[in-house]
Amino acid sequence: MSTAKEIVSFRNVAKKYRGGSVGVENINVTIKEGEFVCFIGTSGSGKTTTMRMINRMIDPSKGKITFKGHNIRHYDPVRLRRTIGYVIQNNGLMPHMTIQENITLVPKLLKWPQEKMDKKAHELIKLADLPESYLDRYPAELSGGQQQRIGVVRALAADQDLILMDEPFGALDPITRDDLQELIKHLQEELGKTIVFVTHDMDEALKLATHIVIMDSGHVIQDDTPDNILQHPANDFVKDLLGEERLLQAQQNTLSVSDIMSTNPAKITLGKSLAEAIRTMSLRHVDYLLVTDDDNKLKGYIDLETINERYSKDASVSDIYNCTRMKFRKDSYLRDTSEKILKQGYKYVPIVDKDNYLIGTVTRASLVNIIYDAIWGKEELDNPDEIKLPASIAKGSDKS
């Protein structure tokens, strides 16, 4: 049983508007420190209303909401909002302010000294994986994805323990959205922040959340972990929201990356020569090597194509290695990783622990039989005429 402290609780909360329309009714939800909570539902389900009551952008009509053990009605709304991070879909950056001024907007309102604000801005631009030179730019000079990265890290600027995110990636293209999902998941795990995230995308909720609250017509339909919801959907509404394919895979595939990864990855350290890299590739019968430092922390990768383009007898691995395109933690579920590896064409993905030490690899080849068996089972594979393709794979087969 989790020993994490409660940070937000809803007790018999309702919101009714003038004219009698009901926003939410009888909400009872507990959010604990360090959780990544996704409120999900169709339009009008009450998910955004519920989240906005936490920072008093909307006040409840009935019931009690507590933040860190205190009734939110006892907080001044403005001061409350300055203690809770907030990220919206269009990033909310001030166009007339530089990126540094945008990042430090709340710390400035809290009267932080300039030196402390400057330090925080430089720290956060690095977390956003953007150059420090961008601090002097204006929002219009950044791409939409880069602006949203700033919107995400800005919510961390005043060291708030709780961050609210209202469909922050909904307007972005799929690749940028995927990158930002990886960023926020990494930041949440690294910094231990509590995040309340509103989405209508079940894939996004399953990827990010440790705790999912499914809503419909102002009511909480199911409040549980992603795994429990997949294994035990509360009713037909939840089953429809999850979809037949996800339910089928959940029933047959509870494997994690650690169950199939190789613990002997093809690798080399930064200081080795390119000749040593080629020799290692030959011995391992591979066309790539993962690159680590002397302590076995993952730095990137090197492949034959890069060596062929940039070979010099005096060059070392550190001179030409590439940054890692994708990596997973060993406790990641295959449902979160297999689609990326198979559909995006990766031949391998490194597996790291929470401190970025390399502990293994998952290869495309190692996934194939596992995925087939997880989707169909051995009995169906022994009777190929009876196999029914899942929708996502069937669509792809139509193109061939």
C-alpha positions as CSV (number, residue, x, y, z in Angstrom):
1,M,0.0,0.0,0.0
2,S,1.3,3.5,-1.0
3,T,2.6,5.7,1.9
4,A,2.5,8.8,-0.2
5,K,0.8,11.8,1.4
6,E,-2.5,13.2,0.1
7,I,-2.0,16.4,-1.8
8,V,-5.5,17.0,-3.2
9,S,-8.9,15.5,-2.3
10,F,-12.4,16.0,-3.6
11,R,-15.2,15.1,-1.2
12,N,-18.8,15.0,-2.5
13,V,-17.9,17.9,-4.9
14,A,-20.5,19.3,-7.3
15,K,-20.6,22.2,-9.6
16,K,-23.9,23.6,-10.9
17,Y,-24.2,26.7,-13.1
18,R,-26.8,29.3,-13.4
19,G,-29.8,27.9,-15.2
20,G,-29.4,24.6,-13.5
21,S,-26.9,22.9,-15.8
22,V,-24.6,20.4,-14.0
23,G,-20.9,20.6,-14.5
24,V,-19.9,17.8,-12.2
25,E,-21.7,15.9,-9.4
26,N,-20.6,13.9,-6.4
27,I,-16.9,13.8,-7.2
28,N,-14.8,11.9,-4.7
29,V,-11.1,11.6,-5.8
30,T,-7.9,11.5,-3.8
31,I,-4.6,12.6,-5.5
32,K,-1.3,11.7,-3.7
33,E,2.1,13.3,-3.9
34,G,4.2,12.1,-6.8
35,E,1.3,10.8,-8.9
36,F,0.7,11.5,-12.5
37,V,-3.1,11.7,-12.7
38,C,-5.0,11.9,-16.0
39,F,-8.6,13.0,-16.1
40,I,-10.1,11.6,-19.3
41,G,-13.5,11.6,-20.9
42,T,-15.3,12.9,-23.9
43,S,-16.2,16.6,-24.4
44,G,-18.6,17.8,-21.7
45,S,-17.6,15.0,-19.3
46,G,-16.5,17.4,-16.6
47,K,-12.8,16.6,-16.6
48,T,-11.6,20.2,-17.2
49,T,-14.1,21.6,-14.7
50,T,-12.8,19.2,-12.1
51,M,-9.2,20.2,-12.7
52,R,-9.9,23.9,-12.7
53,M,-11.6,23.7,-9.3
54,I,-8.2,22.7,-7.8
55,N,-6.8,26.2,-8.3
56,R,-10.1,28.0,-7.9
57,M,-10.5,29.0,-11.5
58,I,-13.9,27.5,-10.9
59,D,-15.4,27.3,-7.4
60,P,-17.5,24.3,-6.4
61,S,-21.1,24.7,-5.6
62,K,-21.1,21.9,-3.0
63,G,-18.6,19.7,-1.2
64,K,-15.0,20.1,-0.1
65,I,-11.7,20.3,-1.9
66,T,-8.5,20.3,0.1
67,F,-4.9,21.1,-1.0
68,K,-2.2,20.0,1.3
69,G,-4.8,19.3,4.0
70,H,-6.4,22.7,3.8
71,N,-9.8,23.7,2.4
72,I,-9.1,25.6,-0.8
73,R,-11.9,28.1,0.1
74,H,-9.5,29.3,2.8
75,Y,-6.9,30.2,0.2
76,D,-6.8,33.6,-1.6
77,P,-7.3,32.5,-5.2
78,V,-4.4,34.5,-6.6
79,R,-2.0,33.3,-4.0
80,L,-3.2,29.7,-4.5
81,R,-2.6,29.9,-8.3
82,R,1.0,31.1,-7.7
83,T,1.7,27.9,-5.7
84,I,0.3,25.6,-8.4
85,G,1.8,25.3,-11.9
86,Y,-0.5,25.6,-14.9
87,V,0.0,24.6,-18.5
88,I,-2.6,25.1,-21.2
89,Q,-2.9,24.0,-24.9
90,N,-1.7,27.2,-26.5
91,N,1.3,27.5,-24.1
92,G,0.1,30.8,-22.7
93,L,3.4,32.6,-23.3
94,M,3.5,36.4,-23.3
95,P,4.4,37.4,-26.9
96,H,6.1,40.7,-25.8
97,M,8.3,39.0,-23.2
98,T,11.5,37.1,-23.9
99,I,11.7,33.4,-23.1
100,Q,13.6,34.2,-19.9
101,E,11.0,36.7,-18.8
102,N,8.2,34.2,-19.6
103,I,9.9,31.4,-17.6
104,T,10.5,33.7,-14.6
105,L,7.1,35.4,-14.6
106,V,5.7,33.7,-11.4
107,P,9.1,33.9,-9.5
108,K,9.1,37.7,-10.3
109,L,5.6,38.0,-8.9
110,L,6.9,36.1,-5.8
111,K,9.7,38.7,-5.6
112,W,12.6,36.3,-6.1
113,P,16.0,38.1,-6.4
114,Q,17.3,38.5,-9.9
115,E,20.2,36.2,-9.5
116,K,18.0,33.4,-8.4
117,M,15.6,33.9,-11.3
118,D,18.5,33.9,-13.8
119,K,19.8,30.7,-12.4
120,K,16.3,29.1,-12.6
121,A,15.8,30.2,-16.2
122,H,19.1,28.6,-17.3
123,E,18.3,25.5,-15.4
124,L,14.9,25.1,-17.0
125,I,16.0,25.9,-20.6
126,K,18.3,22.9,-20.2
127,L,15.5,20.7,-18.9
128,A,13.5,21.8,-22.0
129,D,16.4,20.5,-24.1
130,L,16.8,23.9,-25.8
131,P,19.9,26.1,-26.2
132,E,20.5,28.7,-23.6
133,S,20.7,31.3,-26.3
134,Y,16.9,30.9,-26.7
135,L,16.4,32.7,-23.4
136,D,16.9,36.0,-25.3
137,R,14.4,35.1,-28.0
138,Y,10.7,35.9,-28.2
139,P,8.0,33.2,-28.5
140,A,7.3,34.0,-32.2
141,E,10.9,33.0,-33.0
142,L,10.3,29.5,-31.7
143,S,8.3,26.6,-33.3
144,G,5.0,25.5,-31.8
145,G,6.7,22.5,-30.1
146,Q,9.5,24.6,-28.7
147,Q,7.0,27.1,-27.3
148,Q,5.1,24.3,-25.6
149,R,8.3,23.0,-24.1
150,I,8.8,26.4,-22.6
151,G,5.2,26.3,-21.4
152,V,5.8,23.0,-19.7
153,V,9.1,24.0,-17.9
154,R,7.7,27.4,-16.9
155,A,5.2,25.6,-14.7
156,L,8.3,24.3,-12.8
157,A,9.8,27.7,-12.3
158,A,8.5,28.5,-8.8
159,D,9.2,24.9,-7.6
160,Q,5.5,24.2,-7.2
161,D,4.7,20.7,-6.0
162,L,1.5,20.4,-8.1
163,I,1.2,21.1,-11.8
164,L,-2.1,21.3,-13.7
165,M,-2.1,20.6,-17.4
166,D,-5.2,21.2,-19.6
167,E,-4.8,19.2,-22.8
168,P,-1.4,20.8,-23.4
169,F,-0.4,18.8,-26.4
170,G,-3.8,18.6,-28.2
171,A,-2.9,21.1,-31.0
172,L,0.5,19.6,-31.9
173,D,1.4,17.3,-34.7
174,P,1.9,13.6,-33.7
175,I,5.7,13.6,-33.7
176,T,6.0,16.8,-31.6
177,R,3.3,15.6,-29.3
178,D,5.1,12.3,-28.8
179,D,8.4,14.2,-28.0
180,L,6.6,16.4,-25.4
181,Q,4.9,13.4,-23.8
182,E,8.4,11.9,-23.3
183,L,9.7,15.2,-21.9
184,I,6.9,15.6,-19.3
185,K,7.0,11.9,-18.3
186,H,10.8,12.2,-17.8
187,L,10.5,15.5,-15.8
188,Q,7.7,14.1,-13.6
189,E,9.8,11.0,-12.8
190,E,13.0,13.0,-12.3
191,L,11.6,15.8,-10.2
192,G,8.9,13.9,-8.4
193,K,6.2,16.5,-9.1
194,T,2.5,15.7,-8.8
195,I,0.8,16.3,-12.2
196,V,-3.0,16.5,-12.9
197,F,-3.4,16.2,-16.7
198,V,-6.6,16.6,-18.7
199,T,-6.9,14.7,-22.0
200,H,-9.4,13.0,-24.3
201,D,-6.7,10.7,-25.7
202,M,-6.7,7.3,-24.1
203,D,-3.3,6.4,-25.6
204,E,-1.9,9.5,-24.0
205,A,-3.4,8.7,-20.6
206,L,-2.2,5.1,-20.6
207,K,1.3,6.3,-21.6
208,L,1.7,9.0,-19.0
209,A,-0.5,8.2,-16.0
210,T,0.1,6.3,-12.8
211,H,-3.6,7.1,-11.9
212,I,-6.5,7.6,-14.3
213,V,-9.9,9.1,-13.5
214,I,-12.5,8.4,-16.3
215,M,-15.4,10.8,-16.4
216,D,-18.8,10.9,-18.2
217,S,-21.6,13.4,-17.9
218,G,-20.1,15.0,-14.8
219,H,-19.6,11.7,-12.9
220,V,-16.5,9.7,-12.1
221,I,-17.0,6.3,-13.8
222,Q,-13.7,4.7,-12.8
223,D,-10.8,5.8,-10.7
224,D,-7.8,3.5,-10.7
225,T,-4.4,2.6,-12.0
226,P,-4.0,2.1,-15.8
227,D,-3.3,-1.6,-15.4
228,N,-6.4,-2.2,-13.2
229,I,-8.6,-0.2,-15.6
230,L,-7.3,-2.3,-18.6
231,Q,-7.7,-5.5,-16.7
232,H,-11.0,-4.7,-15.0
233,P,-13.0,-2.0,-16.9
234,A,-15.9,-0.8,-14.8
235,N,-18.7,-0.9,-17.4
236,D,-19.4,-0.8,-21.2
237,F,-18.6,2.9,-21.3
238,V,-15.1,2.3,-20.1
239,K,-14.7,-0.7,-22.5
240,D,-15.8,1.4,-25.4
241,L,-13.4,4.2,-24.4
242,L,-10.5,1.7,-24.2
243,G,-11.4,-0.1,-27.4
244,E,-11.5,-3.8,-28.2
245,E,-7.8,-3.9,-29.4
246,R,-6.4,-2.4,-26.2
247,L,-8.5,-4.7,-24.0
248,L,-7.4,-7.8,-26.0
249,Q,-3.8,-6.9,-25.7
250,A,-4.2,-6.1,-22.0
251,Q,-5.7,-9.5,-21.3
252,Q,-2.9,-11.3,-23.1
253,N,0.1,-9.1,-22.7
254,T,1.3,-7.9,-19.3
255,L,5.0,-8.2,-20.2
256,S,7.4,-5.4,-19.4
257,V,10.6,-4.5,-21.3
258,S,12.7,-6.3,-18.7
259,D,11.0,-9.6,-19.6
260,I,12.4,-9.7,-23.1
261,M,15.5,-7.4,-23.1
262,S,19.0,-8.6,-23.8
263,T,21.3,-7.9,-20.8
264,N,24.4,-8.0,-23.0
265,P,24.0,-5.0,-25.3
266,A,26.5,-4.3,-28.1
267,K,28.3,-1.3,-26.7
268,I,31.6,0.7,-26.6
269,T,32.9,3.5,-24.5
270,L,33.6,7.1,-25.6
271,G,37.3,6.9,-25.6
272,K,37.7,3.9,-28.0
273,S,39.0,4.3,-31.5
274,L,36.8,3.8,-34.6
275,A,38.9,0.8,-35.5
276,E,38.0,-0.8,-32.2
277,A,34.3,0.1,-32.9
278,I,34.4,-1.7,-36.2
279,R,36.1,-4.7,-34.7
280,T,33.5,-4.9,-32.0
281,M,30.7,-4.6,-34.5
282,S,32.2,-7.5,-36.5
283,L,32.5,-9.7,-33.4
284,R,28.9,-9.0,-32.4
285,H,27.6,-9.3,-35.9
286,V,25.8,-5.9,-35.7
287,D,26.0,-2.6,-37.6
288,Y,25.7,-0.4,-34.5
289,L,27.0,0.0,-31.0
290,L,25.5,1.8,-28.0
291,V,28.0,4.4,-26.6
292,T,28.5,4.8,-22.8
293,D,30.9,6.7,-20.6
294,D,33.4,4.8,-18.4
295,D,30.7,4.5,-15.7
296,N,28.3,2.8,-18.2
297,K,25.9,5.8,-18.5
298,L,24.3,5.9,-21.9
299,K,25.5,8.7,-24.1
300,G,24.3,7.7,-27.6
301,Y,25.1,5.3,-30.4
302,I,27.4,4.8,-33.4
303,D,26.7,2.9,-36.6
304,L,28.6,1.9,-39.7
305,E,26.9,4.6,-41.8
306,T,28.3,7.3,-39.6
307,I,31.7,5.7,-39.4
308,N,31.8,5.4,-43.2
309,E,30.9,9.1,-43.6
310,R,33.3,10.4,-41.0
311,Y,36.1,7.9,-40.6
312,S,39.6,9.1,-39.7
313,K,42.3,6.9,-38.3
314,D,42.9,9.4,-35.5
315,A,39.2,9.8,-34.6
316,S,37.6,8.2,-31.6
317,V,34.0,7.2,-30.8
318,S,33.5,10.4,-28.9
319,D,34.2,12.5,-32.0
320,I,31.4,11.1,-34.1
321,Y,28.7,9.4,-31.9
322,N,25.1,10.3,-32.3
323,C,22.7,11.2,-29.5
324,T,20.2,8.5,-28.5
325,R,17.0,8.7,-30.6
326,M,14.9,6.7,-28.1
327,K,15.3,4.8,-24.9
328,F,13.1,3.0,-22.4
329,R,13.1,2.1,-18.8
330,K,13.2,-1.6,-17.9
331,D,9.8,-1.4,-16.2
332,S,8.1,0.1,-19.3
333,Y,5.3,-2.1,-20.6
334,L,5.5,-3.6,-24.1
335,R,2.2,-2.0,-24.9
336,D,4.0,1.4,-24.6
337,T,7.1,0.4,-26.5
338,S,6.3,-2.2,-29.2
339,E,4.3,0.2,-31.4
340,K,7.2,2.7,-31.5
341,I,9.8,0.1,-32.3
342,L,7.7,-1.8,-34.9
343,K,5.9,1.1,-36.6
344,Q,8.7,3.6,-36.5
345,G,11.2,1.2,-37.9
346,Y,13.8,1.0,-35.1
347,K,16.0,-2.0,-35.1
348,Y,16.8,-1.7,-31.4
349,V,16.2,0.5,-28.4
350,P,18.5,0.9,-25.4
351,I,17.1,0.1,-21.9
352,V,18.3,2.3,-19.0
353,D,17.6,2.5,-15.3
354,K,16.3,5.7,-13.6
355,D,19.9,7.1,-13.5
356,N,20.5,6.5,-17.2
357,Y,22.8,3.6,-16.7
358,L,22.7,1.2,-19.7
359,I,21.3,-2.2,-18.7
360,G,20.1,-3.8,-21.9
361,T,18.5,-3.6,-25.3
362,V,15.3,-4.6,-26.9
363,T,15.6,-5.5,-30.6
364,R,12.9,-5.5,-33.3
365,A,13.5,-9.2,-33.9
366,S,13.0,-10.0,-30.2
367,L,9.6,-8.3,-30.3
368,V,8.1,-10.0,-33.2
369,N,7.2,-13.4,-31.8
370,I,6.3,-11.9,-28.4
371,I,3.8,-9.5,-30.1
372,Y,2.3,-12.1,-32.3
373,D,1.7,-14.4,-29.4
374,A,0.4,-11.6,-27.2
375,I,-2.1,-10.5,-29.8
376,W,-3.3,-13.9,-31.1
377,G,-2.0,-16.6,-28.8
378,K,-0.4,-19.9,-29.8
379,E,-3.7,-21.6,-30.7
380,E,-4.6,-19.1,-33.3
381,L,-1.1,-19.1,-34.8
382,D,-1.4,-22.8,-35.2
383,N,-4.7,-22.2,-37.2
384,P,-3.7,-19.2,-39.4
385,D,-7.1,-19.3,-41.4
386,E,-8.8,-18.2,-38.1
387,I,-6.6,-15.2,-37.4
388,K,-8.4,-11.9,-37.2
389,L,-6.1,-8.9,-37.7
390,P,-6.3,-6.1,-35.1
391,A,-7.5,-2.8,-36.8
392,S,-4.1,-1.1,-36.6
393,I,-2.3,-3.9,-38.4
394,A,-5.2,-4.6,-40.8
395,K,-5.0,-1.0,-42.0
396,G,-1.3,-1.4,-42.8
397,S,-1.9,-4.6,-44.7
398,D,-4.4,-2.9,-47.0
399,K,-1.5,-0.8,-48.3
400,S,0.6,-3.7,-49.5
